[in-house]
Amino acid sequence: MRTIASLRAIAPSVAIALSFGQLARVEAAELKAGTVIEKANLDAIKNDSFDGHSVASLLTEKVEWQIREWGLRITLDHAKPIPLDPRFTAATKKYAEQVKFDAGSKEISGYVAGYPFAEISSADPDAAYKLVWNFYYAPNMGDVFYNKYFVLGISADRGLETKQDWVLMRYYMKNRLLADKPVAGDGKEIVRTINLGLGPEDVKGIGTLSVRYDGPHFDDYWAYLKTARRVRRLSGGAWMDPVGGSDILNDDLDLINARPSWYKSMKLVGKRWILAVSDAREDIWDASKKGTPEEFPAIDIKNYPHWNPVQKWQPREVYVVEAIPPAEHPYSKRVLYMDVNYYRPYYTENYDKKGDFWKFVNGHAKPIVSEGGLKMVALLSMDFIDFKSKHATSVPIYGHRADPKGVVTLDQFTLGGLEQLSR
């Protein structure tokens, strides 16, 4: 039994410990929107909260690493609702029951519109595949879109090195929510895409056409080569190849750009909250400041490493999916952080063959209403960061148009249409 003297002896230390505990509780605060998380204050505010979540719990390991080692600065913003168009909800209700999933091949059949899977249980051993299938078929980007965008090559040591100007046109063959029928054609295709180079001279007039089929076989690719003045067919296995002269794999486009069944395995790791760019800024390009760092106000070109986004980040609940590509893929593993409500990945971590962290792909999304009146989510810019080479490719989309009437038509998405557009 402790004596009165011994209790008196430890009383001061107990009081000090209690006072420190109370101080810690007082100092842990709810941060305000507009607070910037950066290397200088990260340790001081990690135990503070934002929208009811601790800063520590909102930062993934690789995002925190970028703050500490690569100068990433995150401006906090309150999360805003991302509404799902009622036509989309109705299509899911109407068609999801006819979708069939084959657990052996990881393939599905019977898809028409909406999400192929209306409900996905976390206990389902194929939950991760079904989550990615939902995004693959229904990225919520309208029936058609027309995007003008830049491809910026950025070196951590030298800053902005290259700038190319492109236009991308996409025509969805399924999940057509504004059309009279949800499926265009014979139902064998999902989407057709055209990419055209606008400048500088070395890419001007280059065009590609891709057709994505609703089956396990590879996409078809064609390219118009201005030097040969003809269209040539490319290998369908190009889905995992690098996009020439950039830090991008074809499979990085849209965060993940492969048919889910092409992957060796997919596993649902769980749910968590993260910070993500889910209400991206629209002032992507300032033509009046061409040739200066201020030309691209959503990228911190002035400061090392010159590729960090200047955006507001919001708390979002996500599924964490670990995807293992086939052996011939450049990546050994990909980790996707997918919104729990509409399945779009906000960013991906990508690992090399040794299992080391290699690339970070970050999509900056924004809920919008298309020109046709459809509630949807647009990608307004993307970052593809290769930490091994200390180089990044940033893609600011300066001319996004979704469902523009008469601008994107199906007859353009043919070999003849590609040749005419390229010329």
N, C-alpha and C positions, 0 to 999 in steps of 0.2 A: 504494500500500500504506500502511495506517495505521501510524504510529509508535507505540512503546510509550507515549510521552507523551500522544498523542491518545487512545489507548485508556484510559489512566488518567483522562483528563479526562472521558470520557463514562461511565465506570464508575458514578459516583454516581447519575446520572440513570437509567441502566439499572436499578440496584438499586432506586431509588425506584419506577420503573414496574412492576418485578416485584412489589414489595411491595404496591402498590395493586391489582394483578391478583389476588394471593393474598388480599388483604383482601376484595375483591369476592366471590371464591369462598367465603370463610369466611362473609361476611355473608349470602349467598344461602341461605335456609333453607327447610325444609319446614314450612309453617304447620300449626298444630293446629286440629282441629275446634273451633268456637266463636269463632275469630278473626273480628273484625269489620273489613271493608274499608269505609273511609269517606274523605272528602276529606282529613282531617288526616293519615292514614297511607298514602294510596294510592301516592304517589311512593316512599316508603321501602320498600314491600313488593312493588312491581310485579315485581321480578325474583325474588322468592321463589316457591315452588311449593306446590301443594296437590294431593294424590293424584297426584303426578308431573307436573302441568301447571303452567307458570308462571302467575302471576296475570294478567300482561299478556295471555297467549294465551287466557285464559278470559273476558276481558271484551270484549264487542262494543263497537264505537265508541259506540253510543247508550247502552249501559248505563254505560260509563265517563263519558260526558257527564252522565248523571243523577247519578252520584256526585259529580262536580266542581261541577255547577251547581245541582242540585236536592236535595241533601241525602240522596240514597239511601244507605242503610247495608245492607251485605250480610254476613250471618252465615254462615260456612262450615260445611258439614256433609258427612260422607262419603256418597258415593252408595250407595244401597241398590238391590238387584235389583228389577226390575219384571217379575214373572212373567207369562207369557202362559198363559191357561187351556188345558189340553190339548184341550178341546172346540173351542176356536177354531182351534188348530193342525190338528186333524183336519178341520174344515170347510174350511179353506184347501186342504188336500191333496185333498179330495174334489171341490171345485167350481171351483178356480182354472183348471183346464185348459179348461173350457167357456166362460170369459170371452173375449170378442173386443173388441179395441181398434181403432177406426177412426182412422188417422193424419190423415185429412183433417178430419173433424168434431171430433176429440178425444173422441168419444163411445164408450161401451162398452155391451156387451149380454151377457146370459147370467149376470148376477150372482145368486147365491143366498145365500151365507153365507161367513164368514171374510174374508180379504183377497182382493180380486179378482186381485191380482198377487202370486204367491208369491216371485218373484225379480225384481229390477229392476236392470239393469246401468247403471252411471253413464255408459257410452258410448252408451246408448240416447238418441236425440234427443228422445224423448218421456218420458224418465225423470221429469221434474218433474211432468208431468200424472199419471203413474201413481202417484207418491208421494201426491199429493193425493187421487186417487181412492181409494187405500187408506184414508185417514183419513175421507173423505166417507162411504163405505159402512160402515166398521167403526170407529167411534170408541171401541169397547171400554168402553161405559158401561152394559151390561146389556141385558135385553130391554125393560124399562120402568123409568122412575124418576119420583120425586115429590120435588120440591125446593121448600122454603120459602126465600125469599131476600129480602134488603133491596136497595134501589137507593138509594145514597147520593150526593147531589150535593155536591161538595167544591170550594171555591174556594181557590186559593193565597193570596189576600189575606184572605179572611174565614173560612176553615175550613169545617166542616160546615154546609151550608145547608138541605138537604132530606133526608127519609127516607121512603121508601115501602116497603110490605110486599106481597110477591107470592108466588104459588105457581105452579110450572111442572110440568106433567105431560107425559110423552112415552112414546109407544108405538111401538116399532120393528116395522115390518111385514116386514122382511127381517133376516137374520142373527140369528134367534131361537134361541139356543143352549140354552135351558132348556125350550123347548116341544117338543111331539111332532113338529111340522113346522117347518122353518126359515123358512117363508114363511107369513104370514097373508093371507087374502084371495086376490085373483086375480093377485097378483104385479106389479100396476101401480103400487104405492106403496112408498115406502121408510120413511117415518115420519109419524106424526101428533102434533101438539103443541098443548096447551092452556095458556094463560097467564091467570091470574086475579088481579085486584087485591084485596087484603085491607084496605088502609088507606094513608093517611088517607082521609077521606070523598070527596075529589075523584077517587080512583081505585078506591075500593071498589065492587065489582060490575061493573067493566069486565072483559070477557073476550075472548080471541081464540082462534081455531082455525086452524091451518095444516095443509095436506096437501102433503107433498112427493112428487112422482111420480117414477117411474123412467124418465125421458125428458127430452129437452132443453127441454120447455115449462116455464113458470114455475109456482111453487107456487100453490095456492089459499089465500086468506086470507079469514076472516070475523071480524067483531067484534060482540059484544053490547054495545049502548049502553044503559046503565041509564036515561038520560033519555028515550029513545025506546021503551024496553022491547021492542026487536026486534033481530034479527040482520041485519047488512048486509054485503054482499060488498065486499072491498077489492081494489085493483089488484094483480095478480100480479107486477107489476114492482117491488114494494116491497122486494125483496131487497137493494137498495143504498141505500134511504132511511134517514134518521135515525130512531131510536126516540125518540118525542116527549119533549121536555124533558130529554134526556140527551146525553152525549157519545158515544153508541153508534150505529153503523150496523147495520142488520140483518145485513150481511155481516161484522161484527165478532164476532157471537155464535159461540161455540165456536172463536174465533180466526179461522176462515174459514168462512163459512156459505153459500157459493154452489156450485152445480154447476160442477165444474172447466171444462167445455166453454163456460161463459158467459164465461170469461176470454179476452182477446185472445191472450195468450201466457203460457207458464210456462217458466222456465229453471232447471236445476240448476246453481247456482254452485259447489257443492262440499260437502265435509264439514269439520267443525271441532268443537272442544270449547267449551262455554259453561258458565256458571253459570245454573241455573234452579231454580225452586221445583217439585220433583218429589216431595216428601214433605211436603205442606202440613200445617200445624197444624189441629187440629179444633176448638179452642176459639175459634170465630169470633165468638160473641156471648155477652155476660154480661148477662142480663136484670136481674140485681140492681143493675146500675150504669147503668140506663137514664137517658139525659139527660146523661151525663158522657162525657168522652173515653175512659174505660175501658170503655164499653159495647161497643166493638169492638176487642178487644185485638190483633187481627192487622193493625191499621192505626194508623200513628203520627199520630193526629189532633191531638195536642198541639203538634207541631212543624211548622214550615214545610217543605214546602208542604201538609202535612196529609193527603196521600194515599199516602205511601210505605208499602209493606208491611212488617210486622214478621214476617219469615219466615226460615227457614234455606234456603240455596241449595246445590245439589249440582252437581258436574261431570257434564255429560251430553254425549255425542257426538250431533251433529245433522247433518241435511242442511240446507243453506241454499238456499232456493228463492226466486227472484225472479218475482213474478206481476204481469202487466200487465192491469188491468181494462179493460172497454170504455170508450169515450170519455165516455159519460154518467155514469160512476161518479165520485163525489167524489174518489177517490184516483187518482193517476197511476201509482203503483207500490206494491207491498206486498212486504216481505221476511219470509219465514216461516222459523223455526228449528224443525225437525221432528225428533223423536227417531228415531234410526236403527233402533230395534228395534220401536217400535209406532206411529210416524208421527204422533203427536199434536204439533201445534205448541205450544211453550212460550210463545213470544211473537212478536209481529209488529211490524215498523216500517212506518209508513204515511206516504206522501208526497203533498203537494198538487200542484195542476196546474203549479206553477212548478218542481216537483222538490225543494222544501224539505221537510225532516222536519217532520211534523205531529203524528201521534198514535202512542202506544205502547200496545199491548194485551198485557197480561200475565196468563196463566192459571196458577193455583196448583193443581197436580194432586197426587193421592195414590193409590197402589195400595191397593185394598180388596178385600174379599170381599163380594159382594152377599148380601142376605137369602136368595136362592135358591142360594147356594153358588158363584157364578161369580166367578172372579178377574178384576178389571176395574180401570179407572182412573177416579176421580171428580174432577171439578172442584169445589173447595171455596170458591173465590172468584176474582174477576176484577177487573182494573183497566183502565179505559179512560181514558187520559190525553191531553188535548188541550193541547199546549204553546203553541199559538198564542193560545188564549183563557185560558190559565193556570187551567184547570178540569179536573176529573176526575169520572168516575162509577165508584164502587167497588161491587162486587156480592158481598157476603159471603153464602154459602149456609149457613144455620144449621139447616136441617132436611133433610139429604140422605138419601133412602131409595132404594136400588136393588133392583129385583125384589121389592117388598113384596107378599106374597100377598093378593089381593083388593082392594088399595087402588086400583090403576090397572087398569081394564078397558076393552076395546075399545069397548063400547057407549057409553062416556062421550064418545068422540071423534066425535060427530055434531053437527049443528046443534041438535037437540033436547037433546042432552047438554050442549052449551055453554050454552044458555039456562037449563037447570035448575041447572047449577053456578053460573052467574053470579048467579042469584037467591038 
